[in-house]
């Protein structure tokens, strides 16, 4: 199967997710990681996120981190991840990895996990669809059902009246000067 399921560009090359493994191109050589030659927990790679030399695989079974040598899986059974149904990932300028799921938002820094859901915080929707940081280092949180919010401490502030039932924010893009488009 030659279908590409996901793509991500890191500082050391291009990552490609397919049904038969994770592929990496460093500009010269292709390397394939699959269950038969590595510790990757599955062969189908539906979604990828890369920043610097790190790559994260995410799906409805949690997240998998690859440091260039080994794969480490994080899910609700072995970590503080709020849900295994992961929709998006973003690593901010302070090195916190933010994981948006269908059941809330998880922050992972070092070995500490922090979870935000409508029942334990001001997060208005548990279905997180997209995450990005603006030029002022504010985390923007897009939700499926009620719009776009900025995380400020433990609060989630409505972004200019985007809080509307039935109006989701499905994608965010950061311009060169730091402005956010959605």
N, C-alpha and C positions, 0 to 999 in steps of 0.2 A: 504494500500500500504506500503510495507516494504522496498522499495527502499531508499537507502541513496543518497541524492543529493549533500551533502557537509559535510565536517568534519573540525574542527579546535580545536587545543589544546591550552588552556589558563593556567594560573598559578593555577587556582582553579579547573580545570577539563576539560572534553571533551565536545564540542558542536557538535551536529549532526543536520543537516538540512534535512527535509523530506517533502513530499507533504502535510502532515497533522500536520505540526508545527515544532517548534524549541525544541530540546531536550538537556538537560544538565545532565551529569553524574559526580558527585563529588567524585567518588570512592566507594560510598556506595549506594546512592539514585539517581534514575532517576527523573527529573522534566520535564514536558511538558508544553510549552507555545504555545497557539494557540488563535485564535480570540475569542473563547468562554470563555476563562478564564484570558485574559490579554489584554493589549493595543497594542499588536502586530498588524500591519496593514494588514497582509496577512498570510495565513497558509503555502503556498509553499515557502520553503527556499532554493533557488538554489545555493547560494554562501555565505561563511562565512569567516571572518577574526577575529582572536582573538589575543590579546596581553595583558599579565598580566591578570587582572580580567575583561577587556573590551571585548565585542564582537560586531562586525559589520556584518550586513546582507546587501548584495548588489545584484542588479539585473538591469533590464532595467527600473525600477521605482525609481531609486536613491539609497540611503543608509538609513539604520536604525541602530541606536545606542542603545544598551541595557546596562544599568549600574547596573543590578541586581535587579532593582525594576520597572523601567518604560522604555518604548520604545519611542525613539524620531526619527521621520522620517525627512530626509533632501532630498529635490529635487529642481529642478529649480524654482519651484513656491514659496518656503519658505526659500531659502538660496542662497548662492553665487555659488553653484555647477554649473560647466560649462555645464554639460549634465546629463540627467537621465540614460543614457546607460552606466552603470559602468562595467568595465572589471576587475579591480584589486584595491586593497587597501593595503597600507603599512604605519605604524606609525614609524617615525624615532626616533633616540636617542634624538632629541630636542623636542619631543612630537608634531611634526607636522604630521597630518594625510594627507597622499597623496592619492588622488583618481584618478585613470586612467580611462578615459572614451573613447568612440568612437569619441569624438569631442574635446579632449584636456585633460590637466592635471590640477587638482584643489588641492590646499594646504589649509588645515583648521587648524588654531592654535587659541585656545581660542574661540573667536567669529569672527575672521577675516578670510576672504576667499581671496585667490590669484589664478588667473587662467592664464594658459599658453596655447596658441594655436599658430599655424603657422602664424596667422594674427597679433598677438600682441607680439610675442617673437621669439627667435631663435629656438624654437621647430620645427623640420623638418617634423613631421608627427602628425596628430591629433588623430590617433587611438593608444591608449596606451594599451599594452597587459600585462605588468608585471613591477613590481617595487621592488627594494631591496636596502639596504644600505650596503656598504662594511665596512671593519674593520677600515677605515680611515674616516668614516662618510660621504662618498660621496653617493648621491642618484643616482642609476642606473635606467634608464628609457628605457624599451624595447618597441619598436613600431611594429606594424603589417607590415608596408610596407617598412621601410627604415633602420631598424637595432637598434643598441644599443647606448645609449648616457649617458653621465654623466652630471647631473645638477651642474653647478658651478655659483652661483649667479643667474643672469637672463639668462645665457648662457647655451646651451646644446652642449657639446663637443662630437665629434665622438669618440667612443671607438675603438682605434686601427684599423681604416679602416673598421669598421662594417657598415658604411653608404653606403648602396647599394640599389638602387630601386629594389623592389621585394624580398628583403631579410629581413625578420622580425626576431624579437627576441621574442619568445613566452613564454619562461620560464627562470627564473633565480634561482640560488641556491647559498647560502652562505656557504662556508666551515668553519670549526671550527676556523681556523686562520684568517678568514675574506676575503679570496679570493672569487671571484664571478665566477660561472660556468654558461654557457648558451648554 
